[in-house]
Amino acid sequence: MSASPFQSLGLNKVINASGKMTALGGTAQATAVAEVQQQAAGHHVNLAALRRAAGRQIAERTGAEDACVTTGAAAGIAIGVAAMITGADEEAVRRLPDSEGLPNEIVLQAGHDVNFGARVTQMIRLGGGRPVLAGSRDEVTEGQLEAALSGRTAGLLFVQSHHTRQANGLSLETLVRLARARRLPVLVDAAAEEDLEAYVSVGADLVTYSGGKAIGGPSVGFIAGRTDLIAACELQNLGIARAMKVGKEQIAGLLAALDAYPTPSGWFERLHRLKDGLESVPGARISVEEDLAGRNIKRLGLRLEPAALKGLVQALASGDPAIYTRNHQIDEGLVLFDLREVKDEDVDVIVERVGSLLRT
C-alpha cells in the first residue's frame, strides 16, 4: 500500500470508499493532471487571458456558448446568481451582496433546498439573491412554481444532486419552459454530474460543475452557459468573485483533466471483487445499488441493523488505514461502498477489515 504524504502530519492513510466527496479531497488526480499543475507553477502567464482561453476550451467541451473558471460548483452558484441579478451593471457588481432595489429573488423547488455541507440557499445569498421556495418537499406543481415568480424574480435554480427530492417535483425541461415564458434565466447546479453537455442541451442558461469530482481535476470548477451571462459572471471578479480567485496551476490542471475525460476506470471490476469477497463473510447482506441521482454508477450495499452499522462505520473510519464509506442511508440500515476512488490493492484491505469487524 503506497504511503500518503499526510501521514507525516499524524493522519492515517485513507481508503475512500465514499465516492467523489469534498470532505475527502474530491478525486485522487491522475499523474498527468498533477504534472501539468507542477509545470504551470513554474511559469508566469497573463491570468485574464488564461481565463478567457480556458473558457473557450471548456465551452467547446460542453457545447455551451461560453464558460468561465470558478473555485468550485458552490462558488459557481454564488457567481451565477450574482450574474443573473447584475447583468453588465458594474455598479451593481461592486455593491453585492447588497442587491436592494434590484430584482433579486431566486426561485427553487422546496425539495432542492439541500445541505451539501453548506446550504444551497446560503450560496444564493452570497450572490445577493433572496431564495424563494416553490411548493413543498413532497410535491411541486407548475402552478406552485408560477405563483412563486414575480416582478422581483431574477432567475431560477435547479439542483441536480442525490441530496434533492426529485420525485413529485418538476423536471428541468419543465422549469426551462416556464422560465422561457417569463424570459428568466435558469441556473443548474450539476456539481458532481458526469454528463457535461446534457443540461446545456436542455436549455439551461448557466450550469455550474465541480472540477474535482467526476472530472478528476483539482478542487476548482466552472460555469458553462450563455455568452452574456458568462460575461456577467466574469464581471463578478470586480466584486464577490475576487474572494474566489483561481490560480494558474488549478486552471491548467482542470484543462488537462477535461482533455482526458472521461478516463478509463476499473471501478466496475473492483466492485465485483469486493462483492465476491464480502459475500463469503457470515452475516453480511450484500447488494448492488443504483445511484439515487440516476447517474451510471453502481455501488456495493451492506445491510445491517442501524445501530450495528453505525458501530461498523465508526470502527472502519477510526482504523489505520481509515476506510470511509457512503453513509447517506445509514439510518435505513444501508451503507454503500463506492469503488470509483478505491485502488486495486485496497479492495482486499476492505474485505479483511469488514470481515474481521463483522465476525467480532
C-alpha positions as CSV (number, residue, x, y, z in Angstrom):
1,M,0.0,0.0,0.0
2,S,1.5,3.3,-1.1
3,A,2.4,5.9,1.6
4,S,0.4,9.1,2.0
5,P,2.2,12.5,2.4
6,F,-0.3,13.3,5.1
7,Q,0.9,10.6,7.4
8,S,3.9,12.8,8.4
9,L,1.2,15.1,10.0
10,G,0.0,12.2,12.1
11,L,-3.0,11.5,9.8
12,N,-3.9,7.9,8.9
13,K,-3.9,6.8,5.3
14,V,-7.4,7.0,3.9
15,I,-9.2,4.4,1.7
16,N,-12.0,6.4,0.1
17,A,-15.0,4.1,-0.5
18,S,-17.3,7.1,-0.2
19,G,-17.0,8.5,-3.7
20,K,-16.1,11.9,-5.1
21,M,-16.6,13.6,-1.8
22,T,-15.3,17.1,-1.0
23,A,-14.7,16.1,2.7
24,L,-12.2,13.5,1.5
25,G,-10.4,15.8,-1.1
26,G,-12.6,15.2,-4.1
27,T,-10.8,12.9,-6.5
28,A,-7.3,11.4,-6.5
29,Q,-5.8,13.1,-9.5
30,A,-4.1,11.2,-12.4
31,T,-0.3,11.7,-12.5
32,A,-0.7,13.6,-15.8
33,V,-3.1,16.1,-14.2
34,A,-0.7,16.7,-11.3
35,E,2.3,17.0,-13.5
36,V,0.6,19.8,-15.6
37,Q,-0.1,21.8,-12.4
38,Q,3.6,21.4,-11.4
39,Q,4.7,22.7,-14.8
40,A,2.3,25.6,-14.7
41,A,3.6,26.6,-11.2
42,G,7.0,27.4,-12.7
43,H,5.7,29.9,-15.3
44,H,4.1,33.3,-15.4
45,V,1.0,34.0,-17.6
46,N,-1.5,36.7,-18.2
47,L,-4.2,35.3,-15.9
48,A,-7.1,37.2,-17.6
49,A,-6.0,35.8,-21.0
50,L,-5.7,32.3,-19.5
51,R,-9.2,32.5,-18.0
52,R,-10.6,33.5,-21.4
53,A,-8.7,30.8,-23.3
54,A,-9.8,28.2,-20.7
55,G,-13.4,29.4,-21.0
56,R,-13.4,28.9,-24.8
57,Q,-12.0,25.4,-24.4
58,I,-14.5,24.5,-21.7
59,A,-17.3,25.9,-23.8
60,E,-16.3,23.7,-26.7
61,R,-16.2,20.6,-24.4
62,T,-19.7,21.3,-23.0
63,G,-21.5,22.6,-26.1
64,A,-22.1,26.0,-24.4
65,E,-21.7,29.4,-25.9
66,D,-19.0,30.3,-23.3
67,A,-17.7,29.3,-19.9
68,C,-15.6,30.6,-17.0
69,V,-13.5,29.0,-14.3
70,T,-14.5,29.1,-10.6
71,T,-13.2,27.8,-7.3
72,G,-15.9,25.1,-7.3
73,A,-19.5,24.4,-8.0
74,A,-20.7,26.1,-4.9
75,A,-18.9,29.3,-5.9
76,G,-20.5,28.8,-9.3
77,I,-23.9,29.1,-7.7
78,A,-23.0,32.4,-5.9
79,I,-21.4,33.8,-9.0
80,G,-24.2,32.6,-11.3
81,V,-26.8,34.1,-9.0
82,A,-24.8,37.4,-8.9
83,A,-24.6,37.5,-12.7
84,M,-28.4,36.9,-13.1
85,I,-29.0,39.9,-10.7
86,T,-26.5,42.4,-12.0
87,G,-26.0,41.6,-15.7
88,A,-23.4,44.0,-17.1
89,D,-24.0,46.7,-14.4
90,E,-20.6,47.3,-12.8
91,E,-22.1,49.5,-10.1
92,A,-24.4,46.7,-9.0
93,V,-21.5,44.2,-9.2
94,R,-19.4,46.3,-6.8
95,R,-22.1,46.5,-4.1
96,L,-23.1,42.9,-4.0
97,P,-24.2,41.1,-1.9
98,D,-26.3,44.2,-1.3
99,S,-28.9,43.9,-4.1
100,E,-31.5,46.2,-2.6
101,G,-33.7,47.7,-5.3
102,L,-32.8,45.1,-7.9
103,P,-34.8,42.0,-9.0
104,N,-33.0,39.6,-6.7
105,E,-35.4,36.6,-5.9
106,I,-34.1,33.2,-7.0
107,V,-36.8,30.6,-7.2
108,L,-36.1,26.9,-6.5
109,Q,-38.2,23.9,-5.7
110,A,-38.6,23.2,-1.9
111,G,-37.0,19.8,-2.4
112,H,-33.9,21.4,-3.9
113,D,-33.2,23.4,-0.7
114,V,-30.4,21.0,0.3
115,N,-27.4,21.0,2.5
116,F,-24.3,19.7,0.8
117,G,-22.0,20.7,3.7
118,A,-23.4,24.2,3.4
119,R,-26.9,25.2,2.4
120,V,-27.7,25.9,-1.3
121,T,-29.7,28.9,-0.1
122,Q,-26.6,30.4,1.6
123,M,-24.8,30.3,-1.7
124,I,-27.7,32.2,-3.2
125,R,-27.5,34.8,-0.5
126,L,-23.7,35.2,-1.1
127,G,-24.5,36.2,-4.6
128,G,-27.0,38.8,-3.5
129,G,-30.1,36.6,-4.1
130,R,-33.1,36.1,-1.9
131,P,-34.2,32.4,-2.0
132,V,-37.9,31.8,-2.7
133,L,-39.1,28.2,-2.3
134,A,-41.8,26.8,-4.5
135,G,-44.2,24.1,-3.3
136,S,-43.2,21.6,-0.6
137,R,-40.6,19.0,-0.2
138,D,-43.2,16.4,-1.0
139,E,-44.7,18.0,-4.2
140,V,-44.2,20.9,-6.5
141,T,-46.7,21.7,-9.3
142,E,-46.4,24.0,-12.2
143,G,-49.0,26.3,-10.6
144,Q,-47.0,26.5,-7.4
145,L,-43.8,27.4,-9.2
146,E,-45.6,30.0,-11.3
147,A,-47.1,31.5,-8.1
148,A,-43.5,31.9,-6.7
149,L,-42.5,34.0,-9.7
150,S,-42.9,37.8,-9.6
151,G,-41.5,41.0,-11.0
152,R,-38.7,40.7,-8.4
153,T,-37.6,37.3,-9.8
154,A,-34.0,37.4,-11.2
155,G,-33.8,33.7,-12.1
156,L,-34.4,30.1,-11.2
157,L,-32.1,27.4,-9.7
158,F,-32.3,23.7,-10.4
159,V,-30.2,21.4,-8.2
160,Q,-29.2,18.1,-9.7
161,S,-27.9,16.1,-6.7
162,H,-28.5,12.9,-4.8
163,H,-29.5,15.2,-1.9
164,T,-32.5,16.6,-3.7
165,R,-36.0,15.3,-3.8
166,Q,-36.9,15.0,-7.5
167,A,-39.9,12.7,-7.0
168,N,-43.2,14.6,-7.5
169,G,-41.2,17.7,-8.5
170,L,-40.7,19.5,-11.8
171,S,-38.2,18.3,-14.3
172,L,-35.5,20.6,-15.7
173,E,-37.3,20.6,-19.0
174,T,-40.4,21.9,-17.4
175,L,-38.5,24.5,-15.4
176,V,-36.8,25.8,-18.6
177,R,-40.2,26.0,-20.4
178,L,-41.8,28.0,-17.6
179,A,-38.7,30.3,-17.3
180,R,-38.7,30.9,-21.1
181,A,-42.3,32.1,-20.9
182,R,-41.2,34.8,-18.4
183,R,-37.8,35.5,-20.1
184,L,-36.0,34.4,-17.0
185,P,-32.6,32.5,-16.8
186,V,-32.2,29.1,-15.3
187,L,-29.0,28.1,-13.4
188,V,-28.3,24.4,-12.8
189,D,-26.1,23.1,-10.0
190,A,-24.6,20.0,-11.6
191,A,-21.7,19.7,-9.2
192,A,-20.9,16.0,-9.3
193,E,-22.6,15.2,-12.6
194,E,-20.8,13.2,-15.3
195,D,-22.6,14.5,-18.4
196,L,-21.0,17.8,-19.4
197,E,-23.5,18.5,-22.2
198,A,-26.9,17.4,-21.1
199,Y,-28.0,20.5,-19.1
200,V,-26.9,23.0,-21.7
201,S,-28.6,21.0,-24.4
202,V,-31.9,21.0,-22.4
203,G,-31.8,24.8,-22.4
204,A,-30.2,25.8,-19.1
205,D,-28.7,29.3,-19.3
206,L,-25.9,28.6,-16.8
207,V,-24.6,25.2,-15.5
208,T,-22.1,25.0,-12.6
209,Y,-19.8,22.0,-12.3
210,S,-17.1,20.8,-9.8
211,G,-13.8,20.1,-11.5
212,G,-12.6,17.9,-8.6
213,K,-15.3,15.3,-8.6
214,A,-16.4,13.3,-11.7
215,I,-14.0,15.1,-14.0
216,G,-10.9,14.2,-11.9
217,G,-9.2,17.5,-11.8
218,P,-8.1,19.8,-9.0
219,S,-10.5,21.4,-6.5
220,V,-11.9,24.0,-8.8
221,G,-14.9,24.2,-11.1
222,F,-16.5,26.1,-14.0
223,I,-19.7,27.6,-15.2
224,A,-20.9,27.0,-18.8
225,G,-23.7,28.8,-20.5
226,R,-24.9,31.9,-22.4
227,T,-22.4,34.4,-23.7
228,D,-24.0,37.4,-22.0
229,L,-24.4,35.7,-18.6
230,I,-20.9,34.3,-18.7
231,A,-19.6,37.8,-19.3
232,A,-21.6,38.9,-16.3
233,C,-20.0,36.0,-14.3
234,E,-16.6,37.2,-15.3
235,L,-17.5,40.7,-14.2
236,Q,-18.1,39.5,-10.7
237,N,-14.3,39.4,-10.4
238,L,-14.7,43.1,-9.6
239,G,-16.8,42.1,-6.6
240,I,-17.6,38.9,-4.8
241,A,-15.6,36.6,-7.1
242,R,-12.4,38.5,-6.1
243,A,-12.6,36.3,-2.9
244,M,-12.9,33.2,-5.1
245,K,-9.7,33.5,-7.3
246,V,-8.4,30.5,-9.2
247,G,-4.7,30.1,-9.7
248,K,-2.9,29.3,-13.0
249,E,-1.9,25.9,-11.7
250,Q,-5.6,24.9,-11.0
251,I,-6.7,26.2,-14.4
252,A,-4.0,24.1,-16.1
253,G,-4.9,21.0,-14.1
254,L,-8.6,21.4,-14.9
255,L,-8.0,21.7,-18.6
256,A,-5.7,18.6,-18.5
257,A,-8.4,16.7,-16.7
258,L,-11.1,17.8,-19.3
259,D,-8.8,16.7,-22.1
260,A,-8.6,13.2,-20.6
261,Y,-12.3,13.0,-19.6
262,P,-13.8,10.5,-19.4
263,T,-10.9,8.5,-18.2
264,P,-10.9,4.6,-18.4
265,S,-11.7,3.2,-15.0
266,G,-11.7,-0.3,-13.4
267,W,-14.1,0.6,-10.7
268,F,-16.8,-1.9,-12.0
269,E,-14.3,-4.8,-11.8
270,R,-13.3,-3.7,-8.3
271,L,-17.0,-3.6,-7.3
272,H,-17.4,-7.3,-8.2
273,R,-14.2,-8.2,-6.5
274,L,-15.4,-6.6,-3.3
275,K,-18.8,-8.2,-3.7
276,D,-17.3,-11.7,-4.1
277,G,-15.1,-11.1,-1.0
278,L,-17.8,-9.8,1.3
279,E,-20.5,-12.4,0.3
280,S,-18.3,-15.0,2.0
281,V,-18.5,-13.2,5.3
282,P,-21.1,-14.6,7.7
283,G,-23.9,-12.1,8.4
284,A,-23.1,-9.8,5.6
285,R,-26.1,-8.9,3.4
286,I,-24.7,-7.6,0.2
287,S,-26.5,-6.0,-2.8
288,V,-25.6,-3.9,-5.8
289,E,-27.3,-0.5,-5.6
290,E,-28.1,2.0,-8.3
291,D,-27.2,5.7,-7.9
292,L,-30.1,7.8,-6.4
293,A,-29.4,10.7,-8.7
294,G,-29.8,8.5,-11.8
295,R,-26.1,8.5,-12.9
296,N,-24.5,5.5,-14.4
297,I,-22.9,4.5,-11.1
298,K,-23.3,1.3,-9.1
299,R,-22.2,0.8,-5.6
300,L,-22.0,-2.2,-3.2
301,G,-24.5,-2.1,-0.4
302,L,-24.1,-3.6,3.1
303,R,-27.2,-4.0,5.2
304,L,-27.3,-4.4,9.0
305,E,-29.4,-3.1,11.9
306,P,-28.7,0.7,12.0
307,A,-27.0,0.6,15.4
308,A,-24.6,-2.2,14.4
309,L,-24.0,-0.5,11.1
310,K,-23.1,2.8,12.8
311,G,-20.6,0.9,15.0
312,L,-19.1,-0.8,12.0
313,V,-18.7,2.5,10.1
314,Q,-17.1,4.2,13.1
315,A,-14.6,1.4,13.5
316,L,-13.7,1.4,9.8
317,A,-13.1,5.2,9.9
318,S,-11.0,5.1,13.0
319,G,-8.7,2.4,11.9
320,D,-5.4,2.6,10.1
321,P,-5.8,2.9,7.2
322,A,-9.1,4.7,7.7
323,I,-11.9,3.4,5.5
324,Y,-14.7,5.8,4.7
325,T,-18.0,4.6,3.4
326,R,-21.0,6.3,1.9
327,N,-23.4,6.8,4.8
328,H,-26.4,8.8,3.5
329,Q,-28.8,5.9,4.1
330,I,-27.3,4.6,7.4
331,D,-30.5,5.2,9.4
332,E,-32.2,2.9,6.9
333,G,-29.7,0.1,7.7
334,L,-27.7,0.6,4.5
335,V,-24.1,1.8,3.8
336,L,-22.6,1.9,0.4
337,F,-19.1,1.2,-0.9
338,D,-18.3,3.5,-3.9
339,L,-15.4,1.9,-5.8
340,R,-14.5,4.8,-8.1
341,E,-11.7,6.1,-5.8
342,V,-10.6,2.8,-4.4
343,K,-7.3,1.5,-5.6
344,D,-7.0,-2.1,-6.8
345,E,-4.8,-3.1,-3.8
346,D,-7.2,-1.6,-1.3
347,V,-10.1,-4.0,-2.2
348,D,-8.5,-6.8,-0.2
349,V,-7.9,-4.5,2.8
350,I,-11.6,-3.5,2.8
351,V,-12.7,-7.2,2.7
352,E,-10.3,-8.1,5.5
353,R,-11.3,-5.2,7.8
354,V,-15.1,-5.5,7.2
355,G,-14.9,-9.3,7.6
356,S,-12.9,-9.1,10.8
357,L,-15.3,-6.5,12.4
358,L,-18.4,-8.4,11.4
359,R,-17.0,-11.6,12.9
360,T,-16.3,-9.9,16.2
